[in-house]
Amino acid sequence: MNIAERYVPQDGHIALRFEGRKVDIRVSTVPTLYGESVVMRILDKSTMPLDLLSLGMTPSMQQLVDRLIEKPHGLVLVTGPTGSGKTTSLYAALNRLYDPRKKIITIEDPVEYELNGINQIPVNPKRGLTFASGLRSILRQDPDIIFVGEIRDGETADIAIRSALTGHLIFSTIHTNDAVSSIGRLIDMGVEPYLVASVLEGALAQRLGRRICENCKKQVPLSDDLSHRLNTEERAMFSNGMWIGEGCEKCNNSGSKGRVGFFELVVVNAALRAAISDNRSAADLTACLSQSHITMRQDAFAKAAAGITTIGEVLRATQDTDIDY
């Protein structure tokens, strides 16, 4: 970054040591009418969970994810908005798959954390190293597993799909509201539906919510203003009350400490694969999901009922669905 330049957007990073550990700070600035707006993102590897259970996955969902990531080839997507923990989830998956006999290569923008034993490539558009060009070069490196930081355009999507077709296991992220929508997003980028159907193995959608402080959490009656935003089944989960954090010294009087993931996993079955190939609508694709499919909202409310997070966090992070009064 050029600290003397105040009239163009800039990105940069600061590397420092804090209490004996390495901390990276990503800095983004944009010019505004009354000075620069600055956002600083703190990346502390020592606090990053590198296993799926500590991210908030249930044991049953982790088993399904394990089956997905252990496939010999195919495409696995993680979807969600910026800052929803997509990269952290994929780092946890790569950490689980690490084997000195396997060659794992990532291309990222930027490389958020250094992973031992894994070849990580930072994108550098100024020098012509984009996701698409980098992915082409990676294929000549004889990789077993490839992590593409984000599928942003049709060219990257096409190369990723064809890489999966040639026997590689591809992990990547994409920006959609839910897991099923990632299928339509790939098709909108110009990938043929039959190619998506051939390689896509699963899609994981996620959001992050605040975790209730264990030191000061308590159960209180369900409030009326929250009750009317829940359907009948959801209200029944809080018949004994809802959990909140009162605030204490350990959580800096915020009532929350740390974050937890809310997840929705779509595993591509035969019916869904056929529907994708036929370029069916999102509603038709959703109808093909297994009977045991758990939506992100259901996963989040289960965590709220267990006292892990609050109803308010669930409603903030997930969209309100049709309410059955």
Order of alpha helices (4+ residues) and beta strands (2+ residues): beta-beta-beta-alpha-beta-alpha-beta-beta-alpha-beta-alpha-beta-alpha-alpha-beta-beta-alpha-alpha-beta-beta-alpha-alpha-alpha-alpha
